[in-house]
């Protein structure tokens, strides 16, 4: 029998997906990170989702933002602290006093790294009203029979919470295409254990399936999304800030990500984890009900790893016969720019294949054949020293000028 701790719910106990039931996604125009508009948006989300019926004063509430790395809020790689602050105040208005903010960023899951990330991301001000987690313990959580992933190691605050509020940042993503509510839950896995999942699931289908199983295991009670300033291009860490002017909230993280994909001009079927979610009966593109403000989609710039179609240079009549070989030879891969490398070693630290080495204080990929194109190295590089190219096709990268 699967063992689950407080705050972690057995997916087998979830109600089966009903295609006739509309999942509510609350949309609020939020033009800036000034306190008044953000608080109005948060209060509107709470009302639309009737959260006061589910949140009780004695609960231990976890807020799980996206704190990918030590980035300033204006760089749009992390959840803006004002959104988290306003959620905390909405909780306190409901009588909740036991509130913890926790995430596992890239790099080692140690206290020194947590302190640095909180400081850089502007979260130290939140200490007046909530606990910034410094507990680096984790628990092993078994998953139900039938899951490919037999168990997850989850950070302690996730396991001990009574109510989990997932607070994602809307970004494009070099591997998954979209970083929203589902992908944000990958931060429930401690530190350098995350690259192990890239090693275990080197193909996008397997990795996306794992993310769905993780989402079903953690099962956040509600997900907010910071899209006031989103990120486009080579996200989740190296993209470009994009003013978008929205916040979102939903009790259904799968339906919400369908809305996010459409909001940035993507067909949800382009996002493997959303296609798999529909195939597994977790959601439906036709079973979403938007409430609140009108959503006006925009076309976001996609990552180079996605826009670099490995078959685009091959005549259409030849794509079938050469498709397999072309995929191997022309697929997008990370490429090091030594003139930008600062020798910090974060790329080597995050590489699941352990094929990156520092030589004379410069990072080098030692075995390109072993590269699985997970782009963890690019994601964690603080110097923008890693770009995307095809294996055999050259040409200047658009950010390489």
GIGI-V60494 format. One line per field, one symbol per residue. burial: 1 if it has 16 or more other C-alpha atoms within 10 Angstrom, else 0. A space follows every 50 residues. Layout:
burial->???
//
This chain:
burial->00011011111000000000001111111110100011101111110110 10001100111111111111111011111111111111111100011111 11111111110011101100111001000111110101101111000010 11111111111111111111111111111111111111111111101110 11010111111111111111111111111111111111111101111111 11111111111111010100111111110001111001011000000001 11111101011000000000000001000111111110001010111111 11111110000111100000111111111111011111111000000000 0
//
